[in-house]
């Protein structure tokens, strides 16, 4: 998100593979953190288009990935244990 900075920040996708939308759940820790600065940019963008019928943000986001490995041969097992971080 170049309006915040050009550094890479990993986040997990919150929407399923069948979804037409790409959703992220991002916790804002404080105003000075990267997520806090992103929140401020989003607030400013939403204020700039307030009153418009369409949600058209002027915000560039580069998405890389996915990273990780899908659960292979899941039909061969009766149980699966999954761990997630983010």
SULFENRA-V802311 format. One record per pair of residues at least 24 apart in sequence whose ideal C-beta (glycine too) atoms are under 10 Angstrom apart, sorted by the first residue. I is the first residue (numbers start at 1). GAP is how many residues later the second one is. If there is no record, write none. Layout:
<<I & GAP> <I & GAP>>
//
This chain:
<<1 & 33> <1 & 36> <1 & 37> <1 & 40> <1 & 41> <1 & 58> <1 & 59> <1 & 60> <1 & 61> <2 & 39> <2 & 57> <2 & 58> <2 & 59> <2 & 60> <3 & 34> <3 & 35> <3 & 37> <3 & 38> <3 & 39> <3 & 41> <3 & 42> <3 & 55> <3 & 56> <3 & 57> <3 & 58> <4 & 30> <4 & 31> <4 & 32> <4 & 33> <4 & 34> <4 & 35> <4 & 36> <4 & 37> <4 & 38> <4 & 55> <4 & 57> <5 & 29> <5 & 32> <5 & 33> <6 & 56> <7 & 27> <8 & 54> <8 & 56> <9 & 25> <9 & 26> <9 & 29> <10 & 54> <10 & 55> <10 & 57> <10 & 75> <10 & 76> <11 & 24> <11 & 52> <11 & 54> <11 & 75> <12 & 53> <12 & 54> <12 & 56> <12 & 72> <12 & 73> <12 & 74> <13 & 50> <13 & 52> <13 & 53> <13 & 73> <14 & 72> <17 & 49> <17 & 53> <22 & 39> <22 & 41> <24 & 37> <24 & 39> <24 & 62> <25 & 61> <26 & 60> <27 & 59>>
//
